[in-house]
Amino acid sequence: MPRHLNRRPTGIRLLAATVLVGAAFSGSALARDLVVALKTEPTSMDPQYHALTPNIQLSQTLFDPMVCVDADLKPEPCLAESWKAEGNVWTFKLRPNVKFSDGSPMTSADVLFTFDRVPKVPNSPSSFKIYLQKVEKIEAPDALTVRITTTEPYPLLPINMVGLPIMSAKAAAGAAPEGKTTTELNAGTGLVGTGPYKFVSWKRGSEIIFERNPNYWGKAPAWDKVIYRPISNPAARTAALLAGDVDLAEDPPTDDLERLKKEPKLTVETKASNRIIYVALDQNGETTPGITDTNGKNPLLDKRVREALSLAIDRSALVSRTMGGVASPAAQLLPYPMFGASKNLTTAAKPNPEKAKALLKEAGYPNGFTLVLGTPNGRYINDSKVAQTLAAMWTRIGVKTSIDANAPAVFFKNRDSYAYSAYLAGWGTATGEMSNTLNSLLVTPNKEKGVGTTNRSRYSNPAMDKLVGESANQMDDAARAATLAKASELAMADFAMLPIHFEHSVWAMKKDVSFKGRADQQTMVQYAVPAKK
C-alpha cells in the first residue's frame, strides 16, 4: 500500500510507492588505503545541512544523486538512468537493482524521503532548498519511477538533482521532523547511502574514515579505506605529503608549486575552476558593523563607494603576485563561456585609484573611512593573503582597512550572523550555470522560495530578480543563457558584490596515485585510482 508524505512548508505533495528488492554489482579492487590531506574539515556529515564544498565532496562519496556531473560539470546518469520532460512534468527512471550500503534496496520511496527532508533540516547555514525551486509535486508511480511536477516549465530541474544525494528512508527515519538529526548523522547513525564508500568514523580535527561499500552498484572503488586528515595549514599539508604520511593533498602552497613539480616522487595536477572569490558588501540598512568615521551611516549603500572599492583593486597584480598565477582575474561571478556568463564581462576592469578617490569624495567621504574586512584563514587558496592585499589596496585610496581572519568554522559562523560589513568568500557551483550562483548569492533572500540562501550582504535588486526568475522558465537554452547574462551584467554594473578572481585548483600526490582535477574543485576519491606504471 502506498505511503503518503506531505511537505507543508513548500506545498509539495509526495506519493510513495511499493519498495522492490534489487541487487547491486560489486567487483574486485586493490587492497590498499588512500590517505587524503583536506584543506578544510567538513562542518557536518548530514548531506542536507550545509551546501559547502568540503561537505559535498564527502557526502557525494557516501551517497549518489539521481544525476551526476563529470569533471567538466557535464550532466550524466547516476541513480537515474534517464529523464524526460513533458511540459512541466519530469519523469526520472531509476537504475534497477541498486542497494544501500546496509544491503537494503534503493527505490523511489527513498527519493521521496530525501526531498521531503530538505526543508525540515533546522539551522542550515546554506539550505539545499535552492535545488527544489518551482517543485510543486513529487510522485512515485512505481518503485523505479519518480515524477516531478513543477509550477511551470523548468529546464534546470535535472541539473538541480546533482545537489540532492539520495538518503535511505529506512536508515534515516527518526522521531524528529527531519528524521535522523544532523547530530545523529554526524555520529554515523543513519548515514547510509548508495555511494562507492561507506562511513566508518569521524574524529573531529583528526581524521575521517570511509571504507569500500561492498554493495556498490557501479565499478568497485580502488581503495579498501579512505582516511581523510584535515590539515588547514598549506605548508603542513605539503610536509605531510613529502614525508609520505598522506598520498594526496589539496591545494599546496602556491610558492611551492614549481619545487613540487620537480619532485620525482610526486605528481601535481592543476585545473581551472568555476569558484569565484568575491567580496560581499553589506547593503541591508543605514548602519553596519565594522565601519567607522561615517557618523554611523553605511557607506556601502552608495553605489559610488562600491565602485570605488572595485576600482582600487588591481586584480591582475593580485593574481600574479599573491596567487602565484594560480587564478584568473574576474569580471563576473562565473567564467565565460560557462552557461549564463556574459561575453561582455570577460576582462576585469583595470585599477583606477584616482577615480576611486574622486568617487569617494563625490559620495561624501573625502577622507575615506575605516573598514574591517572579514576573511577565512585556510578555506580558500591564500585567502587571508588575498584579504591582506585587498586591505592594502583599499587603504591607498583612503579606506583604512584591517582584516579579521578566522578559522573557517568561526568565519562562517560570524558571516551567517551578519557580523561583517565586508567579507571575502568563495562560491563554486556544481551545476555550472549562472542561475545557481545568482539565486544563491544575489537574489533577494526568500526562505519560502529557497532563494538568496547565501546572500549575506542582503543585496536586493528587483530588476535582476525578475531576469533570474524569467530564465527559470525558458526551455530554450540560448534564450535562457542570454537572460542570465543580462542579469549578471545588471548586477555587476550595480557593483552588487566585487568579483576578485577564479581559483585554479591544485592537487599534489604520490607518483603511484592518479587523480584528475575537477572544475567544481571537489576531491572525490571515487575518481582517484592507482597510477599506471
C-alpha positions, 0 to 999 in steps of 0.5 A: 500500500502506498505511503503518503508524505506531505511537505507543508512548508513548500506545498509539495505533495509526495506519493510513495510507492511499493519498495522492490528488492534489487541487487547491486554489482560489486567487483574486485579492487586493490587492497590498499588505503588512500590517505587524503590531506583536506584543506578544510574539515567538513562542518557536518556529515548530514548531506542536507545541512550545509551546501559547502564544498568540503561537505559535498565532496564527502557526502557525494562519496557516501551517497549518489544523486539521481544525476551526476556531473563529470569533471567538466560539470557535464550532466550524466546518469547516476541513480537515474538512468534517464529523464524526460520532460513533458511540459512541466512534468519530469519523469526520472527512471531509476537504475534497477537493482541498486542497494544501500550500503546496509544491503537494503534496496534503493527505490523511489520511496527513498527519493521521496524521503530525501526531498521531503527532508530538505526543508525540515533540516533546522539551522542550515547555514546554506539550505539545499532548498535552492535545488527544489525551486518551482517543485510543486509535486513529487510522485512515485508511480512505481518503485523505479519511477519518480515524477516531478511536477513543477509550477511551470516549465523548468529546464534546470530541474535535472541539473538541480538533482546533482545537489540532492544525494539520495538518503535511505528512508529506512536508515534515516527515519527518526522521531524528529521532523527531519528524521535522523538529526544532523547530530545523529548523522554526524555520529554515523547513525543513519548515514547510509547511502548508495555511494562507492564508500561507506562511513566508518568514523569521524574524529573531529580535527583528526581524521575521517574514515570511509571504507569500500561499500561492498554493495556498490552498484557501479565499478568497485572503488580502488581503495579498501579505506579512505582516511581523510586528515584535515590539515588547514595549514598549506605548508603542513599539508605539503610536509605531510605529503613529502614525508609520505604520511598522506598520498594526496593533498589539496591545494599546496602552497602556491610558492611551492608549486614549481619545487613540487613539480620537480619532485620525482616522487610526486605528481601535481595536477592543476585545473581551472575552476568555476569558484569565484572569490568575491567580496560581499558588501553589506547593503541591508540598512543605514548602519553596519558593523565594522565601519567607522568615521561615517557618523554611523551611516553605511557607506556601502549603500552608495553605489559610488563607494562600491565602485570605488572599492572595485576600482582600487583593486588591481586584480591582475597584480593580485593574481600574479603576485599573491596567487602565484598565477594560480587564478584568473582575474574576474569580471563576473561571478562565473567564467565565460563561456560557462552557461549564463556568463556574459561575453561582455564581462570577460576582462576585469576592469583595470585599477583606477585609484584616482577615480576611486578617490574622486568617487569617494569624495563625490559620495561624501567621504573625502577622507575615506573611512575605516573598514574591517574586512572579514576573511577565512584563514585556510578555506580558500587558496591564500585567502587571508593573503588575498584579504591582506592585499585587498586591505592594502589596496583599499587603504591607498585610496583612503579606506583604512582597512584591517582584516579579521581572519578566522578559522573557517568554522568561526568565519562562517559562523560570524558571516551567517550572523551578519557580523561583517560589513565586508567579507571575502568568500568563495562560491563554486557551483556544481551545476555550472550555470549562472542561475545557481550562483545568482539565486544563491548569492544575489537574489533577494533572500526568500526562505519560502522560495529557497532563494538568496540562501547565501546572500549575506550582504542582503543585496536586493535588486528587483530588476535582476530578480525578475531576469533570474526568475524569467530564465527559470522558465525558458526551455530554450537554452540560448534564450535562457543563457542570454537572460542570465547574462543580462542579469549578471551584467545588471548586477555587476554594473550595480557593483552588487558584490566585487568579483576578485578572481577564479581559483585554479585548483591544485592537487599534489600526490604520490607518483603511484596515485592518479587523480584528475582535477575537477572544475567544481574543485571537489576531491572525490576519491571515487575518481582517484585510482592507482597510477599506471606504471 
